[in-house]
Amino acid sequence: MNTFCNIFINEFEFEYQKIKITYTNIIKKCYAVIEFIEKKLEDLFLRIRKHKFDEISDEIYFFKVIKPTIVAKLIYYKTILNIEIDLPNSKKNKIRAYEKAINNIYRYSKENKTFYTYYRSRATYNDALYFVRSKKKVIFKQDCNCINLDSKLSTSHDYIMAKMIANDMLTEYLENRIEELEKNYSTILPNNTVLNWSGSKVDLVELVYSLHHSKAFNNGNSDIKEIAAYFSKMFNIEIEDSIYRSYLDIKSRKIDRTKFLKQLSDTLNHKINEEEK
């Protein structure tokens, strides 16, 4: 790799890490990092315009690794800034906003499935096509970002590469934020019920038995009556005394013995399919 790139990236990382630890407020941090990266990219692009790579491998490395790594950070902080500025007040709606952002990331990977697979598998066989500059570029269906870009500063896929890297970083950030918010919810105690079961008793019994036999609690060491008692208190519905009788009702069904579980599965699959459209 060329000396100037090594020097540049080392200086960049040092200053970048310094800015990151300076700010605790996420919005202030985003503004500071974005301003820093944009200035650094201007400097880098001025150098690249005049630079000639000695080897194709050097050019590929720059447009596959160096530039996307920096641009990914810019995409990452700009996306976080947009999300955090528009974030609603309630914890529930904040979680929904973060989940929506995760769905957008998933949708982007689906829309760019071919390159996403290439990126995930760390393939190299198309590097010369994706990461070498050309005055006459092959514009792929998903490569709208490179239509009006300077051919000296970009390749057909370096921006998509940056987007993929940024999306991985964003997914981790969003999942951590959701986890933090969920941990901050008040612990729901059995004698302080906030959720009331609105399905039938038999539906809940079906769920309890499926969880018990799948050893979902305490590695399968929980008694069915213990689980039933806990669910009864949690959801404000009495199933403990009638759980065995309800189970016999489930077993005596001629068709769809686990109809509630099937309904849950069908509902979730339908929702996932809707979000993927």
Beta strands, then each sheet from edge to edge (+ up, - down):
end
